Amino acid sequence: MRETSSENSLAKGEGWGEGEGDQTPKKFAAGIGGEPGGRGYRVRLHGVVTYANDGWTALLISLGVLGALGLAAIGCAIVLRKRVGRQTQQLRDRLEHKTSLERRYRDLVDNATDIVYTHGLQGNITSFNPAGERITGYSPEEAVRINISQLVAPDQVALAREMTARKIRGDPVTVYELDLITKRGRRVTVEISSRPILENGKVVGVQGFARDVTERKRAQRILQQSEERKKAILESALDCIITIDPDGRIVEFNPASEKTFGYSRDQVLGRPLTALLALGGIRRPSRERTSQDLP
């Protein structure tokens, strides 16, 4: 079979085959890599060689191969489009989930009754929630322009700096109390729970939650003062003062009672009052009391 290079044939504009009546298929076949033979055509497409007896058959074969390639390309495009679509949807879902979590976190922070704040390693405040404004008087916009040392009571700035240093050294969580000075100059006590903020394993800041415990501390001081007054009254009273619980057991026994009954406070605490009265109570002279008399 005679073969002629398709490139050379095209360059010369020669007709192929034995007749001139089928020039279009011959030229078309040549244009796509066909080569005329003495009795037919050899069609070459992307390295695949097929033989045809005439130009029209070569044309049909070529169109079939091209159609198959086109369908394959369309199929690949459809598969790729679906894959890209799935990946895009997954990314969109992740982004929506992250956005939803951030929105929920922001809602929690904004509606929290405790101060939620962050500050850098130098103490510059980087975020401050609305509760912080309610307690300190500084709006979030004002707070991010000040240093934590400007908010803490002067006598406790060293403690605040030490807590930050502990975060840098690796302490995961610290709980402590600090006094803050509000915008109006009022002193408030807060209980702080704080932790380090990490980026790539490195401490870059501090996040904290501060609860206003001013009223609780005030109530504790009042209670302590009340206990101290009660103790002073009990110890200085000339009359016997004995207190019992709902079960009738002695919970308080003042010095005057010790002198009257002849028992120390430690001997009678937790004992039934009836046991003390069964021995004759105050009618019996105190000098005759012994520790063996009280059951």
Stockholm file with secondary structure:
# STOCKHOLM 1.0

chainA/1-295         MRETSSENSLAKGEGWGEGEGDQTPKKFAAGIGGEPGGRGYRVRLHGVVTYANDGWTALLISLGVLGALGLAAIGCAIVLRKRVGRQTQQLRDRLEHKTSLERRYRDLVDNATDIVYTHGLQGNITSFNPAGERITGYSPEEAVRINISQLVAPDQVALAREMTARKIRGDPVTVYELDLITKRGRRVTVEISSRPILENGKVVGVQGFARDVTERKRAQRILQQSEERKKAILESALDCIITIDPDGRIVEFNPASEKTFGYSRDQVLGRPLTALLALGGIRRPSRERTSQDLP
#=GR chainA/1-295 SS CCCCCHHHHHHHTCCCSSCSTTHHHHHHHHHTTEEECSSSEEEEETTEEEEESSHHHHHHHHHHHHHHHHHHHHHHHHHHHHHHHHHHHHHHHHHHHHHHHHHHHHHHHHHCSSEEEEEETTCBEEEECHHHHHHHSCCHHHHTTSBHHHHBCGGGHHHHHHHHHHHHHTCCCEEEEEEEECTTSCEEEEEEEEEEEEETTEEEEEEEEEEECHHHHHHHHHHHHHHHHHHHHHHHCSSCCEEECTTSBEEEECHHHHHHHSCCHHHHTTSBHHHHHTTTGGGSCGGGCCTTSCC
#=GC SS_cons         CCCCCHHHHHHHTCCCSSCSTTHHHHHHHHHTTEEECSSSEEEEETTEEEEESSHHHHHHHHHHHHHHHHHHHHHHHHHHHHHHHHHHHHHHHHHHHHHHHHHHHHHHHHHCSSEEEEEETTCBEEEECHHHHHHHSCCHHHHTTSBHHHHBCGGGHHHHHHHHHHHHHTCCCEEEEEEEECTTSCEEEEEEEEEEEEETTEEEEEEEEEEECHHHHHHHHHHHHHHHHHHHHHHHCSSCCEEECTTSBEEEECHHHHHHHSCCHHHHTTSBHHHHHTTTGGGSCGGGCCTTSCC
//
